[in-house]
């Protein structure tokens, strides 16, 4: 059976990893929005990020992004 200290350490590591993922997603979103506004097609952004075009289009819709910077 795992010790309490090991469980607490693992839980803390998980929280740190979740925070890092949140930060990385926020940064990726900003870069995707910038690339799209600069004229890069959603298809190419999807290829470069290893995601689907639907994911990219959903992200752009969620952030209310258009081709023109506001």
C-alpha positions in Angstrom: 0.0 0.0 0.0 1.3 3.5 -0.9 2.2 5.8 1.9 0.4 9.0 2.6 3.4 11.0 1.7 3.5 9.3 -1.7 -0.2 10.1 -2.3 0.3 13.7 -1.4 3.3 14.0 -3.6 1.5 12.4 -6.5 -1.5 14.7 -6.0 0.7 17.8 -5.9 2.5 16.7 -9.1 -0.8 16.2 -10.8 -2.0 19.7 -9.8 1.3 21.1 -11.2 0.9 19.2 -14.4 -2.7 20.3 -14.8 -1.6 24.0 -14.4 1.1 23.5 -17.0 -1.4 22.0 -19.4 -3.8 24.9 -18.8 -1.0 27.4 -19.5 0.2 25.5 -22.6 -3.4 25.5 -24.0 -3.8 29.2 -23.4 -0.5 29.9 -25.2 -1.4 27.6 -28.1 -4.8 29.3 -28.5 -3.1 32.7 -28.7 -0.6 31.5 -31.3 -3.4 29.8 -33.4 -5.5 33.0 -33.3 -2.5 35.0 -34.4 -1.6 32.7 -37.2 -5.2 32.6 -38.4 -5.5 36.4 -38.3 -2.3 36.6 -40.3 -3.9 34.6 -43.1 -2.8 31.1 -42.4 -5.6 28.6 -43.3 -7.3 26.6 -40.6 -6.3 23.4 -42.5 -2.6 24.3 -42.4 -2.8 25.3 -38.7 -4.4 21.9 -38.0 -1.6 20.1 -39.8 1.1 22.1 -38.0 -0.5 21.5 -34.6 -1.4 17.8 -35.1 -5.1 18.5 -34.5 -8.2 18.3 -36.7 -9.6 21.2 -38.8 -12.8 20.9 -36.7 -10.8 21.5 -33.5 -9.2 24.6 -35.0 -12.5 25.9 -36.3 -14.2 25.3 -33.0 -11.3 27.1 -31.1 -11.6 30.1 -33.5 -15.4 30.2 -33.1 -15.0 30.0 -29.3 -12.6 32.9 -29.3 -14.8 34.8 -31.8 -11.8 35.1 -34.1 -12.0 36.6 -37.6 -9.3 37.1 -40.2 -9.0 40.8 -39.1 -7.4 41.7 -35.9 -9.6 43.7 -33.6 
